[in-house]
Amino acid sequence: MKLSVVIPVYNEAENVPLLVKELAAIAAAFDAFEVLLVDDGSVDETWEAIVQCASNFEFLRGIRCVENRGQSAAMLHGLAEVAYDLVATLDGDLQNDPADLPKLAGAIEGYDVVCGYRAERKDRWSKRIGSKLANRVRSLVTGDGIIDTGCSLKVFRRACVTDLPPLDGVHRFMPAYFMLHGRKIHQVAVNHRPRLHGESKYTNLKRLPRTIRDLRGFAWYRSRFVSPGESS
């Protein structure tokens, strides 16, 4: 099994070396393995950390964005450059556990997408409550049945990449777009860890207006979507 891993990072200089070491520990689980760390215009030493790690680990490739364009843009940039037919995404803050990747990849037989869900959240209580509310609202609009849309840990086939439109916020609705294209989706419980270094890029209040905007965007996209074989 060959796996490409795409990880957008922004101001995660302290976490990059630790993350790469954890990824190195699971590399042997795959016949071929590559990691694309996409620096989304960081203003700290994140890029320097990526360059240093890439000099020590052949599986690592750094991609540098000259300006901060957001998580969706960074993720799509990385997805456009993957080498293998199986692709994974996760966050770069060490709250997702790279050790879950072999489990998710091993569960994809018969499916197009495997989504992780955080069985035991390690965030503040306010963030957990906000996430539960957001998941319920998203589920009402999208109807995708996903337990935890906020979990970035996913494994999917490269063919699914074309399901994702180049829209800001698309990373929050990946399963909904996959389902719109008829992909078979499976969900697997994954580990979740508290953030130890750096600062969270999101708060409930800061995320709410974007979530509402993105929900409206998905609803519009779905209303205009023409599946293969249909005509407008």
C-alpha positions in Angstrom: 0.0 0.0 0.0 1.3 3.4 -1.0 0.2 6.6 0.8 0.6 10.3 0.3 0.0 12.5 3.4 -0.9 16.2 3.0 -0.6 18.4 6.0 -1.2 22.2 5.9 0.7 24.0 8.6 0.7 27.7 9.8 3.0 28.9 12.5 3.7 25.4 13.8 7.5 25.7 14.1 7.6 23.8 17.4 5.3 21.0 16.3 6.9 20.3 12.9 10.0 18.3 14.1 7.8 16.3 16.6 5.2 15.6 13.9 7.8 14.4 11.4 9.3 12.0 13.9 5.9 10.5 14.5 5.3 10.2 10.8 8.7 8.5 10.4 7.7 5.9 13.0 4.8 4.7 10.8 6.5 5.0 7.4 7.5 1.3 7.4 3.8 0.3 7.5 3.5 1.3 3.8 5.2 0.1 0.6 5.8 3.7 -0.3 5.2 6.8 1.8 5.4 10.5 1.2 4.5 13.5 3.3 3.8 16.9 1.9 4.0 19.7 4.5 2.4 22.8 3.0 3.5 26.0 4.8 0.6 28.4 4.5 2.6 31.6 4.6 3.8 31.2 8.2 5.5 34.2 9.9 7.5 32.1 12.4 10.2 29.5 11.7 7.9 26.9 10.4 9.5 26.8 6.9 13.0 26.6 8.3 11.8 23.6 10.5 10.4 21.9 7.4 13.6 22.4 5.4 15.7 21.0 8.3 13.4 17.9 8.6 13.4 17.3 4.9 17.2 17.1 4.9 16.9 14.2 7.4 13.9 12.3 6.1 13.6 11.4 2.4 9.8 10.9 2.6 9.2 14.5 3.4 8.6 17.3 0.9 7.9 20.9 1.8 5.7 23.2 -0.2 5.9 26.9 0.6 3.0 29.3 0.0 4.3 32.9 -0.2 1.2 34.2 1.6 -1.4 33.0 4.1 -4.4 31.9 2.1 -6.1 29.6 4.6 -6.3 25.9 5.3 -8.4 24.9 2.3 -6.1 26.6 -0.2 -3.0 25.0 1.4 -4.6 21.6 1.5 -5.8 21.8 -2.1 -2.3 22.9 -3.1 -0.8 19.8 -1.5 -3.5 17.4 -2.9 -2.7 18.6 -6.4 0.9 17.3 -6.0 0.5 13.9 -4.4 2.2 10.9 -6.0 0.1 7.9 -4.9 -3.4 6.7 -5.3 -4.2 6.7 -1.6 -4.2 10.1 0.1 -4.4 11.1 3.8 -5.0 14.5 5.4 -4.4 15.6 9.0 -3.7 18.7 11.0 -0.2 19.8 11.9 -0.8 20.7 15.5 -0.2 17.1 16.9 -3.8 16.7 18.1 -4.3 14.2 15.3 -2.3 11.0 15.9 -0.2 9.9 12.9 -0.3 6.4 14.4 -3.9 6.1 13.3 -3.0 6.4 9.6 -2.3 2.6 9.0 -5.6 1.8 10.7 -7.6 4.2 8.4 -5.7 3.1 5.3 -6.3 -0.6 6.2 -10.1 0.1 6.5 -10.5 1.5 3.0 -11.2 -1.8 1.3 -14.7 -1.5 -0.2 -14.8 2.3 0.3 -13.6 5.4 -1.3 -13.2 7.5 1.9 -12.4 6.7 5.5 -13.1 9.5 8.0 -11.7 9.6 11.5 -13.9 10.7 14.4 -12.5 11.8 17.7 -14.1 9.4 20.2 -12.6 11.2 23.2 -12.0 14.9 22.6 -9.1 16.5 24.5 -10.1 20.1 23.9 -11.6 22.6 26.3 -15.2 22.0 27.2 -16.3 25.1 25.4 -14.7 23.9 22.2 -16.2 20.5 22.5 -19.7 21.9 23.0 -19.2 24.3 20.0 -18.0 21.4 17.9 -21.1 19.3 18.8 -23.4 22.1 17.9 -21.6 22.7 14.6 -21.7 19.0 13.7 -25.5 19.0 14.2 -26.1 22.0 12.1 -23.8 20.8 9.4 -25.5 17.4 9.4 -28.9 19.0 9.0 -27.8 21.0 6.0 -25.5 18.4 4.3 -27.3 15.1 5.3 -23.9 13.4 5.1 -24.3 11.5 8.4 -20.7 12.3 9.4 -20.1 12.1 13.2 -17.2 14.5 13.4 -16.7 16.8 10.4 -14.1 18.8 12.3 -11.7 15.9 12.4 -9.1 16.4 9.7 -7.8 12.8 9.8 -9.0 11.2 6.6 -7.8 8.7 4.1 -9.3 8.6 0.6 -8.6 7.6 -3.0 -6.8 10.2 -5.2 -9.8 10.1 -7.6 -11.8 11.8 -4.9 -9.6 14.9 -5.0 -11.5 16.2 -8.1 -14.7 16.1 -6.0 -13.4 19.1 -4.0 -14.2 22.5 -5.6 -11.5 25.3 -5.1 -13.5 27.1 -2.5 -12.4 28.6 0.8 -13.7 26.4 3.6 -14.0 23.3 1.5 -11.8 21.4 4.1 -14.7 21.6 6.6 -17.1 19.9 4.2 -15.0 17.3 2.5 -17.3 14.3 3.3 -20.3 16.2 2.1 -18.7 16.9 -1.3 -17.5 13.3 -1.5 -21.0 12.0 -0.8 -22.4 14.4 -3.4 -20.3 12.6 -5.9 -21.5 9.2 -4.8 -18.4 8.1 -2.9 -18.7 5.3 -0.3 -17.7 6.6 3.1 -16.7 4.7 6.3 -16.0 6.1 9.7 -13.4 5.0 12.2 -12.7 6.1 15.8 -9.3 7.8 16.2 -7.1 9.1 18.9 -7.2 12.8 19.9 -4.6 14.7 21.9 -4.4 18.1 23.6 -2.4 20.8 21.9 1.0 21.2 23.7 2.7 23.8 21.5 1.6 26.8 19.5 -1.8 28.4 19.5 -5.1 27.3 18.1 -6.1 29.1 14.9 -9.8 28.9 15.7 -12.3 29.8 18.4 -16.0 29.1 18.4 -17.0 32.7 17.8 -14.3 33.2 15.1 -15.4 30.1 13.3 -19.2 30.6 13.4 -19.5 33.3 10.7 -17.2 31.2 8.4 -19.2 28.1 9.1 -22.5 29.8 8.2 -21.0 31.2 5.0 -19.6 27.8 4.1 -22.9 26.0 4.7 -24.6 28.5 2.4 -21.9 27.9 -0.1 -22.4 24.1 0.0 -26.1 24.5 -0.2 -25.7 26.6 -3.4 -23.2 24.2 -4.9 -25.5 21.3 -4.3 -28.4 23.1 -5.9 -26.3 23.7 -9.0 -24.6 20.3 -9.0 -25.0 18.1 -12.1 -23.9 14.5 -11.5 -22.1 12.6 -14.3 -24.6 11.4 -16.9 -27.1 14.2 -16.2 -27.7 17.2 -18.3 -28.6 20.7 -17.1 
